[in-house]
Amino acid sequence: MGSKRPARREFLKSGAALAGGFALGGAAPAIGQTPSSPPMLKGDKDLIAYGERSRFVTSVRIAHGGRPSPDGFGLVFHVASPLQDSVGVITPSSLHFVGTTRGSYIPEIDPQEHRLMIHGMVDRPLTFTMEDLKRLPSVTRLHFIECAGNRTSPKAKTVQETHGMTSCAEWTGVPLSLLLKECGLKGSASWFVAEGSEEVKGASSIPIGKGMDDCLVAYGMNGEALRPQQGFPLRLMVPGFEGIFHTKYLRRIKVTDRYYMNYNDYGHLDRESDEAALGFQIGPKSVITFPSGGQQLPGRGFYEIRGLAWSGGGAVRKVEVSTDGGKRWNDAEIKGTAQRMAHARFTYQWNWDGNETELLSRCTDELGSVQPSRAQVAKFFNKPLDESFSVPGLDNTIQPWRIASDGSVRNGNA
């Protein structure tokens, strides 16, 4: 059947055969036989107080990029989310990726003592307590965050290693535009600097137009308070911009009339302010999470290809999947309604014939921008496409997964 979608009726008719072929774990009871009861867990204080996942669910975060974690100094830096195990579009708070240039030191902040100051080129400098912020009108939105280091490295073996530095959560807080209007912007205000409370002060310059558009001063994540690794008690959300701008432990916003070079802006040292403002946005991106590197297909037959797509240019409008190394592209199904600057889950029904092949996905966002291949990017920059090639800036290139005839899956860039 190749890359064509199998008819639903044919698929349902073959359900019994498929179940046997996939060798689902454990012997199923005979028809009419009552299944045996599983062992029971007795509720204890910990289960009641916060709850735990099943001991059979083992998804964990890992150090990104092959770094030892903790390192020789006992520090933990970038920690990648297990995308291969994700379902839906929301990343659990406990599995959300963590990015830091400051190691494993996390500020321990008493929210009763925390303050957010907004000053600079404003009419009324103001300082907000957490109580002040929570009294203001709030919004709740889905948004992804992605580290600029999320790259399709030929050395990476799994999707967690190639793309695990992105996650998507439900964020709750106050629109930054509301706070800036309350302070009153002066006419020449064009940038603002957001500063966190880390030991090494995290600070980033962001265009004021972005701040007035969709930035969010967030105190909630996935229905509860921010977690310490995600900036408790307050962080800045800058939808669609690379992760380093989403300032954690937010304590100060200075409104300015120029681009300031701050600690977090070291990656943009070679840019003028106008170029930097255009370069912060994440391009359209997607990745297949199943089948993906390190996984094993048990045999030929029907599979649902699954993956995630996202873009800093707004909502995902289309995702295409190729099951023959890019010769033909087929429209995937986007599950649910794609949200702006949020992960979208896509699926594609595929009948594998057992021959070696390569799976690809590409995303088109609402601006009409299309996710490129590594070859297209190398050609644009007039660079040879070899193992030494690294995409300049933010890498949103297509990730290939090669399926061997024995069903093993590996990185197609390797």
N, C-alpha and C positions, 0 to 999 in steps of 0.2 A: 504493500500500500504506500510505501515511501513516506513522503512528508504530508500526504493528504490526510485530512481529518477523518477518522473512522466514523461510520454512521452510528448514532447513539443506539439504535435498535440492535445492530450487529454486536456492539460492545456489550449490551445487556444480555443478549443470548449467550455470549461466551463467558459470562461471569463466573460460572462454576469452574471452567477450565483455567481461567486466569487465577482464581484463588488458589488452585492447586499448584500452578506454575510459580507463584510468588512465594510459596512455602512459608505462609504466615506462621508465626511462632506458636507452639503448643498444639496438642491434639484437640480438635473441635469435638464436642459431644455429638453423638448420633442424633438424627432428627427425632424429636419427641422426648429425648433424654434431658433431664434437668442438669445443668452445669453445676459442678461442685463450687461451694462458696469459697472465696478467697480468705486468707487470714485477715483478722481485724486489728486495726490500730486503736489503742485506747487514747482518748483525748487527754492531753497534759497541759500544763501551764503555757508552754511555748506555743503549742498549736492554737490555743485559745487567744493568747495575747497578740500574735501577729500572723501565724500560719506558716506552713512550710509546703514546698512542692513534694511530689512523690519521690521516693528514693530511686525509682526507676527512670526518672528524668535527670539526665546528667550533663546537660548543656552548660558550658562554662566559658568564660572569657580567657583569652591567652595573650601573651605579650606579642605585640605587632612587630613584623619585620624580622623575626628570628632573634630579637634581642633577648639576652638572659633576663629573667625577671623573678625576684629582685636582682639587680646587678651587683657588682662587687662591693658597692657602697651601701647595699640594702635599700636602694631606691627602685620604685616602680614607675615607669614612664608610660608609654602608649599601650593601652590594653584593648584588644579587638573583640568585637561582638561575634557570636557564633551564628552568622547569617544562614548557614546550611541547615540549622534546626528551626529557623523562624517560621511562624505561620501568621497570616494576617499582615498588617503593616505596622503595628505598634510594638516597639522593643520594650520588654519588661525593664523596669528601672534597674534591677539587679544585674541585667545583662547588657545595659547600654554601654557603648564604648567609652573609654576614658582617654582623653588626650591632655598632656601637660608637658611643659618644658622645665618644670620645677621639681620633678621627682614625686615621691609619695607623700610629701608633707602637705597636709590638708588643714586649712584654718578651722579652728573650733570656735564658732561664733555664736554668742548668745543673741537670739533674735530680738530680745527685749532691749539690748544695747546697740543693735546695728542701726546705722543711719545711711541714707542715700542723699548726697548733696548734689544739687545742680546749680552751676554758677558759670561765670565767664560772660559771654556776650548775651546776657538776658536782662530784662527790666527788673525782675524780682528774684534774686538768688533765694532758693528754698532748700530746706533740709526735711526729708521725710523719714518718719519711723516706719517700722513694719506695720504697725497698727494704722497709721495714716494711709499707707498704700492699700491695705485690705479693706478700707472703708470706701475706696474709690470704685467706680464702675469697672468690672473685670471682663476679660474675654478668655475664651478657651479655644485653642487651635492646635491642629496637628502640624508639626514641622520636623524635617530631618535636620541633623547636623552632620557634617562630613569634614574630616581632617584633610588638609591639602596633601598629606602623605599617603592617602589612599590611592595606590598605584597598581597597575596590572604588571607586576614584576614577573619576569620569566623564571625567577628562582622560587616563587611562591608555589606551594603545592595545593592549597585548599582555598575556597572562597573566603574563609575567615582570614586567611593570610593576605589575600589580594584586596579584599573589599571590606574587611571587618571594622574599619575605622569610620563607619557611618551607622547611624541609628535614627529611629523616628519615634517620637513620643508625643503625648498630649500635654501641652503646656498651658498653664493658667497664670494670668497676671494682669498688669495694667498697661495699656498702649503707651509707649514712650511719647507719642504725639500729644496725649492728654497732659502729661507732666510738663512738656516743653511749652505748650500753650499756656499752662498755668503760670509758668515763669515769664513768658513773654519774650520771644526771640527778637533781637535787634536786626535791622535790615541787612547788615553785612555778614550775618552768621551764615557760614557755608559748610562747616565741619563740626564734629564733636569728638571728644576723646573720652572713652569709657575706661575706667580704672577699677581693678579688683583689689582684694585684700591679701593677696599672697605675699609671702616673705620677699620674693622678687616681684615687684608690682607689675601685674599684667595690665597692659593698656594698649588700646588700638584706636586709630583714627578712622572715622566713618563719616560718609557724606551726610549732611543734615537732611537732604532730601529723603534718604533711606530711613532716617530716624522718624521723619514725619509721615512716612508711608506705612510701614508694617512692623517696625521693631516693637518688641514686647519686653517689659520688665517683669520677669516671671518669678513667682514664688511657689508655684505648684507644678508637679510632674506626675502624669498618670494617676491623677485623682488623690494625691497626697503631697506633703511638703517635698520640696527638692531634697535629693540625697546629698550628703556632704561631698561626694566625688563629682556631683553635678552642680555645685555652687551654692549650697545652703548658706544663708536663707534667701539669697536673691541673685539672679543672673540676668544678663541681657541676651535676648534672642534676636538674631539678625537674619531673618529667613532668607535662604538661598545663598548667603555669603559663606566663605570657608570658615571652618570651625573656630579658628583662633580669634575671630571677632566676637564670638558669643561669650563675652566676658563673664567669668564666674566670680562669686563673692562680691558682686557689684556694690561699690560704695561711693563713687564719684563720677559725675559727668560734667565735663567742661566744654562749653560751647565756644567755638573759635571761628576765625575768619580765614584759616589756612590749614593745610595738611601738616600735622605734627609727626615727626619720626619718633616712635616709641619703641619700647622693648619688643612688643609683639609684632612690630612692623619690619623686623629684620629681613623677612622674606621678600620685601618689596623695595629694597635699597636701590635697585637700578631703575626705578620708575619715577616719572613725574607724577604730580598729584592727580591729574586727569587720567593718566594711564592706570594708576593704582585703583582709582574708583571704578574703572571698567573691568579691572582684572580680578576683583574680589568674588565675582559671581561664579557659582558652580555650573558647568555646562550640562546638557542633557546626558544622562548616564543610566545604564542598566546592567544587570548581571544575572545570569542563570544560577540559582542556588541548588536546584536539583534537575538533572544530574550535574554534579560539579566535582572538582578535583578531590581525589582520595576516596570517592564513593564507588560502589560496585553495583552494576546492573546484573540481576540473576540470570537473565536470558532474553532472547528476542521476544517481541510482543508489544503490547500497549503500555505506554507510560504517559503521565502528565508532566510535561516540562513546567517547572515553576521558577519564578524569579521576582526581582524587585527592580523598579525603575524610579527615577527622581530627576529633578532639575531645579536649579536656582532661577530659571527663566519662567517659573510659574508651574502650572499643572502639566502632568504628562498627558499628551493627546493621543499618542499611538506607540505601540511596541510591536516590533516585528521579530520573528524567530526564523533562523535558518538551520536546517538539519543536514545540510550538505556542504558546509564550509563556506557559505556565502554565495553559492550559485543562484539559489532561489530564496526569496524572502516571503514569509507568510504572516498575516496579521494575527497577533496573539489576542487573547481576551483579557481585558483589564477588569479585575474583580472589584465591584463596587464603584463608587464615584471617586475619581482622582482629585485630590486636594492640592492647593497651591503650595509649592515648596514642601512637599511631603512624599514619603515613599508610596508607590502604587504597586500592588501585587498583580502579576500577570501569569497566565497559564497558556499552554498550547498542547493539544492532544497529538501524540506522536506514536506511530507504530514502527518500532525498530525492526529492521530485517536481519539484524545480527552482523552486518558488515561494518568495518571501521568507518567512522565518519567524524564530523566536527560540528558542534552546536554553538551558535552565536545568537546574540540578541542585540537590538539597537532601539534607541528611544528617540521619539520626536516630541518636543514640548510645544506649549501653546504659542510660542514665538515663531514656530516653524523650524527651529534649529534641530539638526539631526546629529546623533552621536557618531563620531568618526571612527575609523579603524586606525590601528597603529601605523599601517602603511600610508594612509592618507596624511597623517600628521607628519611622518618622516619626510614625505614628499614635499609638504608645505614648507617645512623648515630646511629642505635640501640636505637632509642627513641620511646616512646609510642605515637601513633597517637591519640591525644585528643585535646581539646580546648586550652590547654596550649602549644602545640607544635608550635614552630616557626622555620621556615627553616633557618639554619645557613647561613650567607652570603647573596648572591644575590638569591632572590626567583623567579625561573622561572617555578614553578609548574603549573599543569593543573588546570583551574578554572571551576568547575561544576556549572551549573544553573539548578535548579529543577523546572519543569513545573507541577503545580497542575492541577487536572481535571477541575478546573474552569478557567484555562488559566493564573492564576497569576504566576509570576516568582520570585524566591528567590535564595539566595546564597546557593549552595549545600554543602558548608563547614560548614554552621551554625548548 
